[in-house]
């Protein structure tokens, strides 16, 4: 990808850093000269060795009794994780604005507005399903204010039990958190805010409102008590992505962006499709779902031992949390079945290096952007 800009994104947003980086390992003898290399292709022998390793660590499965425990007590394992690590485990994801310019500040979004609107009329008339669509979908009538929130207005904190009662609320189209916003982002599986806070710090659009939820009540408590948490711009709540009985605190068709960063892989594969279906309904026409998650044969998958495999490509870590490793095709089926159109579905292969121990570690991640059609097939 050398010399190219991110798929569907004008050069104005790609001048600082190329998507997926630009440090390429052209000379294997220099592998230990840097800590990481970008876009590293695997040889056939390496891919075959990875497949053999996965077959080997999948031969012995976790017993059914323990599998039930990991599912029923999933919230407990994640609460324990955040109680131990608090906000010190994951780093803030400032790379988001390169990989997902849809999250960039309004001044960058304005550069793309005319570009999107120029293509919108032909898209509506043809009802086309493009795989190379624009990287940013914006509501035609959205008004982007360039005025920064230099002085944040403090409002009374969210009531202590609001996150527990949110599923009992009847969501009114005119009265819900962030109902007056012109651009709404939801992050599912927000953890302690490593995605949310960089967005709030970087994007000062007065019309922006960010929702964030997590399975772990401990994680949400850490978000709400963070000094950067501003209830006038953000609403954090506890939510189980797989609970079909629990509703989100926003009406259907109200969100511009939904973010899934290393979260879909944490749930049982059989429940993924229904979870994506429900999220898809929350998007506005033209809204985007953004995902980054673990890819098949990532280093983490190859490191699992026998007895940690729950089912095909689905494992349990030592702390009781679980992880699935995707293929591009699997994710494409999940999103398109939910009625979304592919904008991007790419594999990001990185070679990370421990120069002190002379170790090489191959990472595989998948990055996706899927869009809700501007016109539904039934209209």
Residue pairs with C-beta under 8 A, 6 or more apart in sequence:
1 18
1 19
1 20
1 22
1 39
2 18
2 22
2 24
4 18
5 11
5 13
5 14
5 18
5 19
6 13
6 14
6 18
6 19
6 98
6 99
6 101
6 135
7 19
7 132
7 135
7 343
7 344
7 346
8 132
8 133
8 134
8 135
8 343
8 344
9 19
9 101
9 135
9 136
10 111
10 112
10 115
12 108
12 111
13 98
13 101
13 104
13 108
13 111
13 112
14 98
16 98
17 95
17 98
19 98
19 99
20 38
20 39
20 99
20 346
20 348
21 36
21 38
21 39
21 350
22 38
23 34
23 36
23 37
23 38
24 37
24 38
24 39
25 31
25 37
25 40
25 351
31 37
31 351
31 353
31 360
32 353
32 355
32 358
34 353
35 352
35 353
35 355
36 350
36 351
36 352
36 353
37 350
37 351
37 353
38 350
39 348
39 349
39 350
40 349
40 350
40 351
40 362
41 349
42 50
42 349
42 362
46 362
47 297
50 297
50 302
51 297
53 302
54 297
54 301
54 302
54 313
56 306
57 302
57 304
57 305
57 306
57 308
57 309
58 309
58 312
58 313
59 306
59 309
60 306
60 307
60 309
61 309
61 310
61 311
62 70
62 307
62 308
62 309
62 310
62 316
66 316
67 310
70 77
70 310
70 316
70 320
70 322
71 268
73 320
74 215
74 321
74 322
75 215
75 216
75 217
75 240
76 320
77 319
77 320
77 321
78 214
78 215
78 216
78 218
78 219
78 321
79 216
79 217
79 218
79 219
80 319
80 320
81 89
81 216
81 319
81 321
82 191
82 192
82 216
82 218
82 219
82 222
83 218
86 192
86 222
87 192
87 193
87 194
87 222
87 226
90 191
90 192
90 194
91 194
92 194
92 197
92 198
93 194
93 195
93 198
93 261
94 198
94 202
96 103
96 195
96 198
96 199
97 103
97 104
97 198
97 202
99 292
99 367
100 259
100 290
100 369
101 108
101 112
101 135
101 136
102 109
102 135
102 136
102 137
102 257
102 288
102 290
102 369
103 185
103 199
103 202
103 203
103 257
103 259
103 290
104 202
104 203
105 202
105 203
105 204
105 205
106 144
106 145
106 146
106 203
106 204
106 205
106 207
106 208
107 146
109 136
109 138
109 144
109 205
110 144
110 146
112 134
112 135
112 136
112 138
113 138
113 144
115 134
116 134
116 136
116 137
116 138
117 138
117 140
119 134
120 140
120 374
122 128
123 130
123 374
124 374
124 375
127 373
127 375
127 377
129 341
129 342
129 373
130 341
130 343
131 342
131 343
132 343
133 341
133 343
133 371
134 343
135 343
135 344
135 369
136 288
137 256
137 286
137 287
137 288
137 371
138 256
138 286
139 182
139 183
139 256
139 284
139 286
142 182
142 183
142 207
143 182
143 207
144 182
144 183
144 205
144 207
145 205
145 206
145 207
147 206
148 204
148 206
149 204
149 206
149 233
152 230
152 232
152 233
153 232
154 230
154 232
155 231
155 232
156 231
157 224
157 231
158 224
158 231
158 235
158 236
162 237
163 217
163 220
163 236
163 237
163 238
164 238
166 237
166 238
166 239
166 246
166 247
166 249
167 243
167 245
167 246
167 247
169 247
169 249
171 247
171 248
171 249
171 250
171 251
172 251
173 251
173 254
176 249
176 250
176 251
176 254
177 209
177 211
177 235
177 249
177 250
178 184
178 209
178 211
178 235
178 250
181 207
181 208
181 209
182 207
182 208
183 205
183 207
183 208
183 209
183 256
184 208
184 209
184 210
184 211
184 250
184 254
184 255
184 256
184 257
185 199
185 208
185 209
185 210
185 211
185 255
185 256
185 257
185 258
185 259
186 210
186 211
186 212
186 213
186 248
186 250
186 255
186 257
186 258
186 259
186 282
187 195
187 196
187 210
187 211
187 212
187 213
187 258
187 259
187 260
187 261
188 213
188 239
188 241
188 258
188 259
188 260
188 263
188 279
189 213
189 214
189 215
189 241
189 260
189 261
189 262
189 263
189 264
189 266
190 196
190 212
190 213
190 214
190 219
190 220
190 223
190 236
191 214
191 216
191 219
192 219
192 222
192 223
192 226
193 212
193 222
193 223
193 226
193 228
193 229
193 236
195 212
195 259
195 261
196 210
196 212
196 223
196 234
196 236
197 226
197 228
199 210
200 210
200 228
200 230
200 233
200 234
201 228
208 233
209 233
209 234
209 235
210 233
210 234
210 235
211 234
211 235
211 236
211 237
211 248
211 249
211 250
211 255
212 223
212 234
212 235
212 236
212 237
213 220
213 236
213 237
213 238
213 239
213 248
214 220
214 223
214 236
214 238
214 239
215 238
215 239
215 240
215 241
215 266
216 238
217 238
220 236
220 237
220 238
223 229
223 236
224 236
229 236
235 249
237 249
239 246
239 248
240 246
241 263
241 267
241 275
242 267
242 268
242 271
242 274
242 275
244 274
244 278
248 278
248 282
250 282
252 281
252 282
253 281
253 282
253 283
253 284
253 285
254 282
254 284
255 282
255 283
255 284
255 287
256 283
256 284
256 287
256 288
257 287
257 288
257 289
257 290
258 279
258 282
258 283
258 287
258 288
258 289
258 290
259 290
259 291
260 289
260 290
260 291
260 292
260 293
261 291
261 292
261 293
262 292
262 293
262 294
263 293
264 272
264 275
264 276
264 291
264 293
264 324
264 326
264 334
265 293
265 294
265 323
265 324
265 325
265 326
266 321
266 322
266 323
266 324
267 275
267 322
267 324
268 314
268 322
269 311
269 314
269 324
272 334
273 334
273 337
273 338
276 289
276 334
276 335
276 337
276 338
277 337
277 338
279 289
279 338
280 289
280 338
280 339
280 340
280 372
283 289
283 372
284 372
285 372
285 373
285 374
285 375
285 376
286 371
286 372
286 373
286 374
287 371
287 372
288 343
288 369
288 370
288 371
288 372
289 335
289 340
289 368
289 369
289 370
289 371
289 372
290 368
290 369
291 331
291 366
291 367
291 368
291 369
291 370
292 365
292 366
292 367
292 368
293 326
293 331
293 365
293 366
294 300
294 301
294 323
294 324
294 325
294 326
294 364
294 365
294 366
295 325
295 326
295 327
295 328
295 347
295 348
295 364
295 365
295 366
296 313
296 325
296 326
296 327
296 364
297 325
297 362
297 364
298 325
298 362
298 363
298 364
298 365
299 352
299 361
299 362
299 363
299 364
300 323
300 325
301 313
301 315
301 325
304 315
308 315
308 316
308 317
309 315
310 316
310 322
313 324
313 325
313 326
314 322
314 323
314 324
314 325
315 322
315 323
315 324
316 322
317 323
325 364
326 366
327 366
328 345
328 346
328 347
328 366
331 345
331 366
331 368
332 342
332 345
332 368
335 342
335 368
335 370
336 342
336 370
339 372
339 373
339 376
339 377
340 370
340 371
340 372
340 373
341 370
341 371
341 372
341 373
342 368
342 369
342 370
342 371
343 369
343 370
343 371
344 367
344 368
344 369
345 366
345 367
345 368
345 369
346 366
346 367
346 368
347 364
347 365
347 366
348 363
348 364
348 365
348 366
348 367
349 362
349 363
349 364
350 362
350 363
350 365
351 360
351 361
351 362
351 363
352 360
352 361
352 362
352 363
353 359
353 360
353 361
354 360
354 361
